[in-house]
Amino acid sequence: MKTQNQQIKAFLTKGKSLTPIDALNKFGCFRLAARISDLRNDGLKIATKNVTIGNKTFASYKIC
């Protein structure tokens, strides 16, 4: 079975963006920011975009 980092990396390398709620639903990942940090430390270039819907703001991550 792949680790969360491997699953998230594979998802992002397909050109898709990922939000914390998507990561929870798809991979059971409660700490997406920590996994993104791990992937960045491994050399992956990931951009962060802040998204606001109503009064809620959250991050969306995508490979640069």
C-alpha positions in Angstrom: 0.0 0.0 0.0 1.3 3.5 -0.9 1.9 6.1 1.8 -0.1 9.3 1.9 2.9 11.1 0.5 3.2 8.8 -2.4 -0.6 9.0 -3.1 -0.6 12.8 -2.9 2.5 13.1 -5.1 0.9 10.8 -7.7 -2.3 12.8 -7.7 -0.5 16.2 -8.0 1.8 15.0 -10.8 -1.3 14.3 -12.9 -1.8 18.1 -13.0 -4.7 18.1 -10.5 -5.0 20.5 -7.6 -5.7 19.3 -4.1 -7.5 20.9 -1.1 -7.5 19.7 2.5 -11.1 18.3 2.2 -10.2 16.5 -1.0 -7.1 15.0 0.7 -9.3 13.8 3.6 -11.9 12.3 1.3 -9.5 10.7 -1.2 -6.6 9.6 1.0 -7.7 9.9 4.7 -5.2 12.7 5.2 -6.0 15.0 8.1 -2.7 17.0 7.8 -2.3 17.9 4.1 0.0 20.9 4.8 2.4 18.6 6.6 2.4 16.2 3.6 2.9 19.1 1.2 5.9 20.2 3.4 7.3 16.7 3.2 7.0 16.7 -0.6 8.6 20.1 -0.9 11.5 18.9 1.3 11.9 16.1 -1.2 12.3 18.7 -4.0 8.8 18.8 -5.5 7.8 22.3 -6.5 4.3 22.9 -5.3 2.3 26.2 -5.5 -0.2 27.3 -2.8 -3.3 29.2 -3.8 -5.6 30.6 -1.1 -9.3 30.1 -2.0 -12.1 31.9 -0.3 -15.7 30.7 -0.6 -18.1 32.7 1.5 -16.4 33.3 4.8 -14.1 30.3 4.6 -10.5 30.4 3.3 -8.5 27.3 2.5 -5.4 26.3 0.6 -5.3 24.6 -2.8 -2.0 22.9 -3.8 -0.8 22.3 -7.3 2.5 21.4 -8.9 4.2 24.4 -10.5 
